[in-house]
């Protein structure tokens, strides 16, 4: 990426940009120009920043003019920082299409609250990033904007549903991005692209004013959060957005007690994923953290319960978004499965088991349309699981575990590999602060090693491992119920690879 002429070696981080703009070593206009050049150089490959915001340059000039006033920098903690936002966030004059043909001309009348808050902090919203169609998959592809590629591998995607933003941050097109997470949609693409993310609790930022594709949900909700290349950048963005962070930025781990597991649930973890957790745990131990191995079974239970809650409307609200438009094949397949009555599911599951599709059979039984009484029962089950989890981690500050069972997905496999992101769902179900931080990359001898299987999900996981050398691997950090975003950031700082900040 081209850089502005200044004494700075590279202005590729939130922290560096804010310092340089504040000290008037570079202007916001220059920073924006450099990042626009980065977009121009990478767009043909990435196709991630799909709506450019015409007002960005005028706003950059206004920020530079405002910073000439006394004390102005104190009120603009993100002054000069280019930011992309997920396509689901309203930005005045741009469009919220969700990748659906019938929404091509759905122009946003006003900025979402989180977008307005970032602008007030001095950030320059450069535009909107691509999303999966209806935000229904962990693959960023749709007929309105096309397919987004992984920055390092054209045959793979950056994940989703905040995949466009993750690709932009990883490629250096923007240093900071805003996304949402309902089922791993921040953490899964951060892991896939080798960047960091923070998902605050719902009471902190809520959904930031993003478009709500599943209004039937009450006990779980999508949450807004940030994507960046370092934990320091995340912390600065969170503070600027009024996320309350207690001063826990100490480099030492003394006093912390961290539980961990390397299990990824029903899809066994790739060798590199397991090693990534081991390396993260080793770094924490070296920093003086007390480490506690925990039973991962509750995370798998939480994943199935979360999926049951998400699917309780049978996909009705997402289906209504299409209004006659045709879903892409992966989304159409999932919507057909979602609508299947629960009375038919045992029979379909039995056939799936006979034909070797064990995981699809389990998903068929666990999910599906539910009436009001059954939805209430799911809410009670969530409360019971929350109580058991709280008791299990009562002496811990956070949990370290996988983000996904596999590295970045190949194009066209997300509908098959939904369960790969099961490790993310515990934090979503229980409304816990969480994040992800890069740890390592896949080594050549880690592209194989799975047991042979007839199950198409496990075969897809094995195919994902093959050819994955060099791709990023992250780990997830989940705050326990009595801890918050500051704890997540503190633990991620200790795990973060030295020199990445």
N, C-alpha and C positions, 0 to 999 in steps of 0.2 A: 504494500500500500504506500502511495506517495505520502510524504510528511511535509508539514509546513516548515518554511525556513525559520529556524529558531535555534537557540543553544541546546534545546532538548534533543537527546539522541533519538527518541521516538515518542510521539504522543499517542500511545496506543492503549492507554488505560484511563479510567475515570479520574483516579487520583492525580495522575500526571497532567491531564488536561486542565482540571480545576486549578491546580497550583500554577501552571503556566499562564492561564488566562487571568487569574487573580493578580499575579505579579507583572502582568502586561508584557510578558516575553513573547506572547503570541496572541492573535486576536481570535475571537469566536468565528469570524468570517473565514480566516485561514484554516482553522480546524475543520469547519464544515466542508471547505473546498477539498481538503486532503481526503476526507472520508467519502466525499462524492466521487473522487478519483478512484478510490478503492472499490466503490460500487461499480463504476464503469469497467474496471479491469476484471472483475469477477462475475458480473451479472450473467454473462452468457453461459457460464458453467453452473452457477448456483441457482439462478432464478428464485431468489429469496425475498428481496425488497421489491414488491410487486406494485406498490403505489407510492410514488414520490410526492412529497408535499411542497407545492410551489412557494408557500409562504416562508419556508425555512430560512432562506437567505436574508430576507427582510428582517426576520426575527433575530438572526445572528447579528446584524448591524445594530439593531435596537439594544441588544444585550451589551455589545461593546460600548455603545453610547452611555447606557445606564451605569456601567461600571466606572465611569469617570467621576461619578458623584462620591462624596465622602461616605465611607462605610457601606457602600452598595454591595460589596462582595459578601458581607456578613448575611445579607438577606437572599443571596443566590448561591446556595451551597453546591449546585450543579452547573454553575455558569460555564457555558461553552461546550457542554457535553452533548454530542449527537446521540439520539436515542431512537430506536425503532420500537414500534408497538405491534402487538399481535392484531391481525385483521379484525378480530371480534370487538376491539375497543373503538367506540365512536371517536372520530377526529373530524371536526367540522370541515365540510367540503370534500372529504374522501368517502369511500364506500365500505359498507359492511356486507359483503356478499356471502361470506361463509363458504365460498367456492361452489355456490349453487346458481345454476343458470338463471332462474327466475328472479334472483336478487342482484343481478348485474348492475342495476341502476338504483340500488338502495343507498342514497346519499345521506351521510350523517349531518344532522342539523346542528349539533353542538358537540363540544369535547366531553369525553367522559370525565368524571371527577378525578381519577388518578392521572389522566393525561394533563388536566388543568393544574393539578398539584405539581407535577414535574416541570411544567412550563413556568409556573411561578417561582420554582427553585432555580431557574436559569437554563434548564435543559432545552435543546433544540430538537423537536420532533421531526425526524427526517422523512418519515413515511410509515407505511404499514407493511408487515411481513406476511408471507404466505401461510396458509393453514390447511390441514386436511379437510376434505369436504364434510361440512356440518360438524367439524371438530370431532369426528366419530372414530378416528383411527390414529395409530401412532405412525402414520406415514403422510407426509405433506404433499398431497397431490389432489388436483381438482380440475374440472373442465373450464373454469373461468380463468385461472392464472397459470395452469400447467403444473408441472412437477418440479419440486425443489430437490437438488442433489446434495449429497454430503460433501463438505469442503475437500475431503481427502480421497473420495472414492465415487466415481460417477455411477457405479452400479448399485449404490446404496443411498438411502435417504438419511436426513438428519434426525428422524424421529418426529414426534408430534405429541400433542397438537400444537405446541409452541415451537415447531421445528424450523420454520422460516427464521424466526428470531435467533434461535440457537446457531443456525448456519451463519447468519450475519455476524454474530459475536465471534464465533470461532474463526471466521475468515478475516476478521479485522475491519469489516465494513462499518460496524458501530462498536463502541466499547461497552454499551449498556442497552439492554432490551427489556421490555415488559411483556409478560405472558400470563397465562392462567393455568391452573392445575386442578383437575377433578379426579383423575385416575393416573397420575404420573406425568402429566403433560408438560411440566417444567423439568422434572428430574430425569425423565427418560431421554429427552433430547440433549440435555446437558451432559449426561453420561455418554451418549452416542457421539457427541461432537468434542468432548474433552474440555468442557468449560464448567464454571461453577454456577450454582443457582440457590436462591433462598425462597421458600414458600412460607410466609407467615401464617399464623392462625387466622381463622375467619374474622375474629373480632378486631383484628388490627387493620387490614386493608379491605376486607370483604372481597368482592369480585372486581373492585375498582371501577364498576360501571360497565363491565363487559356485557355483550349480548348473551342472554340466558337461553341456551338451547334446551334445557331440561327444567322447566319451571315447576314440575311436579315434585322435585326434590326438596325436602325440608330438613331431614336429620343430617344430610351431608350436602355441602355446597361447593361450587368451584371457588378457588381462591387466587387472587392476583399475587404476582411475585416478580422477581428480577433474575436476569441472566447476565453474567459478566465473566471476564477471564480470570479474575482473582477474587479472593474473599475480601480483601481490603476494598475493592470496588463495590462489592455487594453491600458492605457495611456503610459506605458513604452514601450509596443510593437509598438504603433503608432509612438512614437518619434523615436524609433530605425529604423523604416521604412521610416523616413523622412516625416511623416505627420506633417504639420505645425500647432503646437498647441500654441496659445497665452496663456500666464500665467493666467489661470482662475481657478486655483485649490483651490480657497478660499472655506472654509467650509460654509460660510454664503450665504444666498440667496438674500441678500439685493441688490436691483436694478434689479433683474430678474422679468420678467413678463411672465407667462406661461399660455397658453391656454390649455384647456382640454375637452375631452368628453369620455364617457364610452360606447358609442355605437359601435358595431362591424359590422355594415352593415346589409346585407340581412340575415345573420344567427345571431339571437339574442345571446348576450353574456351569457355564463354560469354565475350563481350567483357568483362563485369565481372570475371570470374575472372582473365583475363589482366591486366587493369588492376590488380587487387588485388595480384598478384605484383609488378608493376612498381612500385607504390607502396611495398610492403614493402622491395623492394630499394633504392629511392631513400632510404628512411629509414635503412636500414643504412649506405648509402654516406655519408650526411650525418653519421652517428655515427662515421665513421672506419673502418668495416669494409672489408676487402679482399674484393671480389666476383669470383667466377669463374663464368662461364656454362658449364654442363655439358650433355652429351648425355643427353637424357631416355630414350633407347631402353631402357636397362637397367631403368628403372622399369616400362615396359610389359611387358617380359619377366618381371619379378618378379611383376607382377599376375596374369598367366596361370598362372605356376607356383604361386602361392599358392592360386588358385582350384582348380587341379588337385588340390592336397593336401587342401583342404577337402572336395572332392567325391569323394575316393577310396573312401569306403564306400558310394557311391551313395545317400546320404541315409538309410541304414538306421537309424542311431541316432536321428535326429530323427523319422523315421516311427514308431519304436517309442514315442515319448513320447505319441502320440495314443491308443493303446490302444483303438481303436474310435471315438474322437471324430473329427469331421470337420474337416479343416483349412479355413481360409478360402481363397477362390479363388486368390489370389496364391501362397500357400504350397503349395497343392495342385499348382499348375502347376509350380512349381520342383521339387517332390518327384517328380513324374512324369518330368520331364526328367532329374533326377539318377539315376533308376533305369534309364534306357534303356541297354541293354548297349552296350559299346564296339564290338562287331561291327556294330551297326546305325547307328552314328553317322555314318560317312562318307556313307552313302546319304541320311540325313536332312539332313545338312549340304549335300549337293549340291542337294537340292530347295530348301533355304532360300536358297542362292545364286541359283538361277534365279529365285526369286520376290522378289529384292531384299533379303533378310534377311541381309546379309553378316555383321554382328556376331554374330547368333545362330548362324550357320553356324560361325564361328570358335570360339565358346564350346562348341558341340556337339563339335567336334574336340578341343579342349583339355581338356575335363573328362569325368567319367564314372567308373563303377566300375573299380577296379584290383585286381589280385591282389597278394600280398605282394612278389613280385619287382618289380612295377611301382611299388609304393609305395617300395621301397628305391631304385629308380632316380630317383624324384622327390627323395628325400633327398640323393642324390649330386648331382643338378642344383642343388639349393639350396646345397650346399657350394661348387660351382663358381661360382655366381653371387655368393655372399658374397665369395669371394676376388677376383673381378673388380671388384666394387663397392669393396672395401677398397682395392685398388690405384688405382682411379679417384679416390677421395676422400682419398687418403693425406695431402694437404696441407690438407685442409679440416676445420673444426670442426663444421660443420652444413650441412644443405641446406634451402633455402627453395623451396617448390613449391606447387601447388594442393592443396586438400583434395578437392574434387569438381569435376567439369566444369560443374556447374550450381548455381544457388541452390536454396533449399528446394523439395522436390518437391511436386507436386500430389497430393492423395489418390488412391490407386489406381494410381499409376505406378511404385512401387518395384520390382515384379517385372520390369518392362521396363527399368528404368534401373539395374540392379545395377552395370553397368560404369562408371557415372558416378563412383563412388567408387574407381575403380582407382588413383588417385594415393596412396591410403592404404596399399596393400597391401605396398609395399616394406618399410616399417617393421615391419609384422606378420611378414612372411616372415623377415626377418633379425634379429628381436628387438632392434630399436633403440629407444632412448628417443625419444619424439616428442610433439608437441603441436600445438594450433591456436590462433590468436589472431585476433580480428576486425580488419579493416583498413578496409573501406569498405562502401558500399551500392550496389545497382544503380541506375544513372541511366536516365532515360527513353529515351535514344538507344541503350541497350544491351539492349533487349528483343528486338531482331531482329539479323540479320546472318549467320545460318547459311546455308550453301549448300543449295539444294533437294535432297531425297534421297528415295528410295523406302524406305530402311531404316527400319523402325518404331522402332528405338532412337534414331536421329538425329532422326526426326520428333518423338518424345516429348521429346527434349532441346530442340528448338525451341519446342515447346508450353510447356515449363517456363520458358523465357526470357520468353515473352510474359506480360505482366501482373506481372512480378517487380520493377518499380521500387520502390525503398525497402527491399528485402529485404537482409539482411546478407550480406557476403562475407568469409570468413576465408582465411588462408594457413596452410600446414603448415610446421612446423619439425621436422626430423629430425636427431638427433645422429649423427655418423659413428661407426664401430665403436669408436674409442678414446675417445669422449666419452660423457657421461652426462646425467642429468636436469638437473643444474645448468647445463649448456651450453644445453639447450633453453630453460630459464627465462630465462637471460641474453639469448638472442637474441630471445625473445618480448617481453621488456621493451623492447628497442630498437625493435621494430616497433610495439608497442602505441600506440594513438592517445593523444596527450597529454590528460590530464584524465579518462581512463577508469578510473584506479586509485583 
